[in-house]
Amino acid sequence: MEIDETEKAILQKLIFAESYENILNDCKELAPVNVISDILKFLLHHKLIVAITLENEGKTGFFFDSDNMTGYQYRITAKGLKQLNF
């Protein structure tokens, strides 16, 4: 699986868990907000990142509510790290 440079740049920002707002703020020069949201959903779908619910004390959730992306923090997975060639 190949990811493009924008996806890779966003993935690199998620070594530590980051809130949705921080991701948008840090990546605003890379792409518009709606594109960043779509990239996060793509990365989640391919299990390159995980969404961590804020309410469950950092546990990854089975159900992801894509209408409420602010209710999560996002962190890279081991599979995602392999995409970065670390």
matplotlib code that plots the C-alpha trace (Angstrom):
import matplotlib.pyplot as plt

x = [0.0, 1.4, 0.4, 1.0, 3.1, 0.2, -1.0, 2.6, 3.0, -0.2, 0.8, 4.2, 2.3, 0.6, 3.6, 1.9, -1.9, -3.2, -6.6, -8.5, -8.2, -4.4, -4.2, -6.2, -4.1, -0.7, -1.7, -3.6, -0.8, -1.0, -4.6, -8.1, -10.0, -12.3, -9.4, -7.6, -10.7, -11.0, -7.3, -7.8, -10.8, -8.7, -5.8, -8.3, -9.9, -6.5, -5.5, -2.5, -3.9, -6.3, -9.0, -8.8, -12.0, -11.6, -14.3, -12.8, -9.5, -7.4, -8.8, -9.3, -12.9, -14.6, -17.1, -15.9, -18.4, -17.2, -19.7, -18.0, -14.3, -13.5, -14.4, -11.2, -7.5, -5.5, -2.3, -0.2, -0.1, 2.8, 1.4, 1.5, 5.1, 6.0, 4.6, 6.9, 9.9, 11.0]
y = [0.0, 3.4, 6.6, 10.1, 12.9, 14.7, 11.4, 10.7, 14.2, 13.9, 10.4, 11.8, 14.2, 11.3, 9.6, 10.8, 11.0, 14.3, 15.9, 16.6, 20.3, 20.1, 18.0, 20.5, 23.4, 21.6, 20.5, 23.6, 24.4, 20.9, 20.7, 22.1, 20.9, 18.6, 16.9, 16.4, 14.8, 12.5, 11.6, 10.7, 8.5, 6.8, 6.2, 4.8, 2.5, 1.1, 0.7, 3.1, 5.1, 4.5, 6.7, 6.9, 8.0, 10.8, 9.5, 6.0, 7.1, 6.5, 3.1, 2.6, 2.4, -0.3, 2.2, 5.3, 8.2, 10.1, 12.8, 13.6, 13.6, 16.0, 13.4, 11.4, 11.6, 10.0, 8.0, 6.1, 2.3, -0.1, -0.6, 3.2, 3.4, 0.8, 3.1, 5.8, 3.4, 3.8]
z = [0.0, -0.9, 0.7, -0.7, 0.8, 2.5, 4.1, 5.2, 6.7, 8.7, 9.8, 11.1, 13.3, 15.1, 16.9, 20.1, 20.6, 19.2, 19.4, 16.2, 16.8, 17.1, 14.0, 12.0, 13.4, 12.7, 9.2, 7.9, 5.5, 4.0, 3.0, 3.7, 6.8, 4.9, 3.2, 6.5, 7.9, 4.9, 5.3, 8.9, 8.0, 5.3, 7.8, 10.3, 7.7, 6.8, 10.5, 10.1, 13.1, 15.9, 17.4, 21.2, 22.9, 25.4, 27.6, 28.1, 29.5, 26.4, 25.4, 21.7, 20.7, 18.6, 17.3, 15.6, 15.2, 12.1, 12.8, 16.1, 15.2, 18.0, 20.6, 19.9, 19.9, 17.1, 17.3, 14.8, 14.9, 14.3, 10.8, 10.3, 11.5, 8.9, 6.2, 7.4, 7.1, 10.7]

ax = plt.figure().add_subplot(projection="3d")
ax.plot(x, y, z, "-o")
ax.set_aspect("equal")
plt.show()
